[in-house]
Amino acid sequence: MSDIPSCTQCGSENTYPMDNRIVCPICGHEWIPGEADESDEADAVIRDAVGNVLSDGDTVTIIKDMKVKGSSKTLKVGTRVVNIRLTPGPGGHDVEAKVEGFGPLYLKSSIMKKA
């Protein structure tokens, strides 16, 4: 049918070309054909706000006050989060953890520092 490849993230066939990139309207992923394999490898490494590589089971510290959606509480600077899990979550959140006083949350690695 078409020479346009399916999305490398969600597998959707509804992709379209834009300039030199391919765009997926379903998940918003953009890539350059032929470079997709390299970017997938680079995305596999998740780093904290200061550049340390994170891995499952690490302990991190929050470096920025964050309002938690759906709660009146604020996640404060210095909050220690233990036993994180690296998972692709909604909205660019790449860390899943249970935070004391909040329960399970998806967090972005850009607001944490490896302890």
N, C-alpha and C positions, 0 to 999 in steps of 0.2 A: 504494500500500500504506500507507505511513506518512508522517506530516508531519515526521518527525524527519530532519534532513539527515545526509548522510554526513560522516565525519571530514574536516576540512580538511587534516590532516597526512598520514594514511596511506590515506585513501579508504575505510575500512571502513564498512559499512552497519550494523554492530552497535552503533550509538550509542544512548544513552538520556538522558532529561532528569533533571536533579537541581537542584532549586530553579529558578533562572533560567538555568542553564547547560546545555550539552549535553556529555556525557562519552563518550569512546571507551575501551572496556575493553581494546582491543588495544594501543594505544600510550600511553594515559593522558592524552592531550591533552584539555583542557577549554576551552571558549569560550562566549561569549554570542552567540547568533544576532544578526546585524546588525552586530556589532562585530568580526567575524573579520578583515575586510579591514584595519582599522586596526591590530590587533595583529600581523598578518603584516608590515606595514611597519615597525613598531617592532622586531620581532625581526630584521629584515634588518640593523640596525646592531649590530655587536658591539663592545663596549667592554672595555678592560682594567680592572684593579683600581682605578685612579685616575680612570677616566672618559674616557680618550683613545680615540678611534675607531680600531679596528684595520682593516687591509685586507690583502689577499693580498700576500706578499712582504716584509712588515714584519719588523724585527728586534726581539725582545722579551727581557726579562730576567725570570727566575723570582724571585718575591718571598717564597716560602714553601717550606721543605723538604717534599718529597713522597716517600712510599714508592711505588715503581713495582711494580704488581701483576705477579707472575710473575718478579720479579727480587729479588736480595738487595741491590741498590744503591739509593741514595737520590738523588733529583734535588735538588741543593743550591741554596740561596739564591745568587743572583748568576750562575747558569748562563745563558749567552747562547744564545738560539735564533734562528737566522737563517732567512729565507725561509719564513715560516709560510703556511699555507693555511687559509682559513676554510671549514669544512665542517661540516654537522650530523653529529655522531658519536654513539656510544652513550652513554647515561647523562648527557646534558647537556654532553658534551665538544664544544666548538665550534671547536677549533683542531687542525689536523693539522700535525705538523712532524717533521723528522728531528733528533734530539738526539744530539750527539756522545757516544759511549760507551753509548748506549741504543738507537739506531736509530729507526725511525718510531714515533711515539706520538700518541695523541689526548690533548689537554690542555684544561683549562677556562681561559677567558679571565680568570677571577677570581684566578688565581695568577700572573699576569704583568703586567709594566709595559712599555709601549712604550719602546724604547731611543732 
